[in-house]
């Protein structure tokens, strides 16, 4: 059985108080590499599914998005952490695509690519759209933040999420 944890990017892996339109704008949250290593050590694939409407709106190119993701991968690898796969929706918020969260398109694509068991896998995000996408795709959900949510649990950090997920997977 293959299990996965799908992470939203902005607000979960990196600071998003400002838009991330260049690699220089990408600031990794403290503790994220350790949380990702914790998930890997427990046997989970760690994947990223991120809405990047700035591409569709013209704020950054797909090449710049690729460079941002390369910086993320490099910083994580420097700390001994690995992302197994990344998928991004580049469409503008109003484009009506099937991939932009809260729709489950990206999560279903990751499932098709990696073959993880949905009922034993998780979506972790900091917005209710992440929770909605996870639920629509049949994943368990973890919300990072203090807002009211319909997620399975609400925690304050990715490390808290990783610890809870590992405990659940016993």
C-alpha positions as a printed Julia matrix, in Angstrom:
170×3 Matrix{Float64}:
   0.0    0.0     0.0
   1.39   3.37   -1.03
   0.47   6.32    1.16
   0.95   9.99    0.36
   0.78  13.37    2.0
  -0.08  16.12   -0.46
   1.0   19.56    0.68
  -0.22  22.92   -0.47
   2.8   25.16   -1.08
   2.13  28.78   -0.1
   1.36  29.04    3.6
   2.36  25.43    4.33
   5.9   25.09    2.96
   6.76  28.74    2.51
   5.78  32.17    3.74
   3.06  33.73    1.6
   2.55  37.13    3.17
   3.88  38.44   -0.14
   3.29  36.86   -3.53
   5.98  34.42   -4.63
   6.69  35.55   -8.19
  10.47  34.96   -8.28
  12.85  32.53   -6.56
  14.02  35.41   -4.34
  10.45  35.7    -2.99
  10.45  32.07   -1.82
  11.1   31.84    1.94
  10.96  28.33    3.39
   9.24  28.06    6.78
  11.45  26.89    9.62
  10.86  23.24   10.52
   9.49  22.22    7.12
  12.47  20.02    6.14
  12.22  18.1     9.42
   8.46  17.65    8.99
   8.96  16.29    5.46
  11.69  13.92    6.66
   9.33  12.74    9.42
   6.67  11.89    6.83
   9.17  10.09    4.58
  10.57   8.13    7.51
   7.01   6.93    8.21
   6.71   5.64    4.63
   4.72   8.44    2.99
   5.3    9.94   -0.43
   5.41  13.72   -0.06
   3.78  15.57   -2.95
   2.9   19.22   -3.59
  -0.3   20.52   -5.23
  -0.41  24.28   -5.59
  -2.71  26.84   -7.19
  -0.52  29.34   -9.04
  -3.02  31.68  -10.62
  -0.32  34.32  -10.98
   0.83  32.47  -14.1
  -2.58  32.78  -15.73
  -2.8   36.41  -14.64
   0.61  37.21  -16.14
   2.48  37.95  -12.9
   5.0   35.18  -13.58
   5.8   32.73  -16.34
   5.72  28.94  -16.17
   9.53  29.07  -16.48
   9.72  31.33  -13.41
   7.38  28.96  -11.53
   9.73  26.1   -12.46
  12.69  28.09  -11.1
  10.81  28.77   -7.84
  10.11  25.05   -7.48
  13.76  24.23   -8.22
  14.77  26.59   -5.41
  12.29  24.89   -3.07
  13.61  21.43   -3.99
  17.22  22.57   -3.59
  16.63  24.14   -0.17
  14.78  21.07    1.06
  17.41  18.66   -0.28
  20.13  20.73    1.42
  18.31  19.92    4.68
  17.89  16.23    3.79
  14.22  16.47    2.76
  12.71  15.33   -0.53
   9.58  16.23   -2.46
   8.49  13.25   -4.56
   6.37  15.23   -7.01
   4.9   18.66   -7.71
   1.81  19.67   -9.65
   0.62  23.22  -10.17
  -2.53  24.76  -11.6
  -1.31  27.73  -13.65
  -4.79  28.98  -14.53
  -6.27  32.28  -13.39
  -8.82  31.95  -10.57
 -11.73  32.71  -12.91
 -10.61  30.36  -15.72
 -13.04  27.58  -14.76
 -10.48  24.79  -15.1
 -10.86  21.35  -13.5
  -7.5   21.46  -11.73
  -7.68  24.55   -9.5
  -8.48  23.76   -5.88
 -11.16  23.43   -4.48
 -11.7   21.08   -7.44
  -9.87  17.76   -7.03
  -8.22  17.67  -10.47
  -4.61  18.03   -9.32
  -5.08  15.47   -6.55
  -6.67  13.0    -8.95
  -3.76  13.5   -11.36
  -1.25  12.83   -8.56
  -3.22   9.72   -7.6
  -3.09   8.47  -11.2
   0.66   9.14  -11.39
   1.7    7.71   -8.01
  -1.02   5.16   -7.25
  -1.37   5.98   -3.57
  -4.22   4.62   -1.48
  -6.6    7.55   -1.09
  -8.14   6.41    2.2
  -4.65   6.26    3.77
  -3.45   9.57    2.32
  -3.77  13.2     3.35
  -4.16  16.71    1.96
  -2.52  19.39    4.13
  -3.34  23.03    3.49
  -3.9   26.44    5.0
  -7.09  27.34    3.1
 -10.52  25.81    3.07
 -10.11  25.25   -0.68
  -7.31  22.77    0.16
  -9.63  20.94    2.54
 -12.44  20.89   -0.03
 -10.14  19.52   -2.74
  -8.83  16.84   -0.41
 -12.3   15.76    0.61
 -13.53  15.75   -2.99
 -10.59  13.5    -3.92
 -11.27  11.1    -1.05
  -8.27  12.05    1.1
  -8.13  12.76    4.81
  -7.55  16.45    5.48
  -5.4   18.56    7.77
  -5.86  22.32    8.08
  -2.95  24.51    9.19
  -4.34  27.57   10.93
  -6.91  28.71   13.44
  -9.91  29.4    11.2
 -13.02  27.26   11.44
 -12.67  24.3     9.12
 -14.31  21.05    8.07
 -10.94  19.26    7.98
 -10.3   16.12   10.0
  -8.04  18.18   12.27
  -6.69  21.72   12.58
  -3.06  22.24   13.65
  -0.66  25.17   13.89
   2.26  23.97   11.74
   3.4   21.39    9.23
   5.38  19.7    12.0
   2.2   19.33   14.06
   0.47  17.95   10.95
   3.29  15.46   10.33
   3.24  14.25   13.93
  -0.55  13.79   13.85
  -0.44  11.96   10.5
   2.3    9.6    11.68
   0.35   8.9    14.88
  -2.8    8.14   12.84
  -0.93   5.76   10.57
   0.36   3.85   13.6
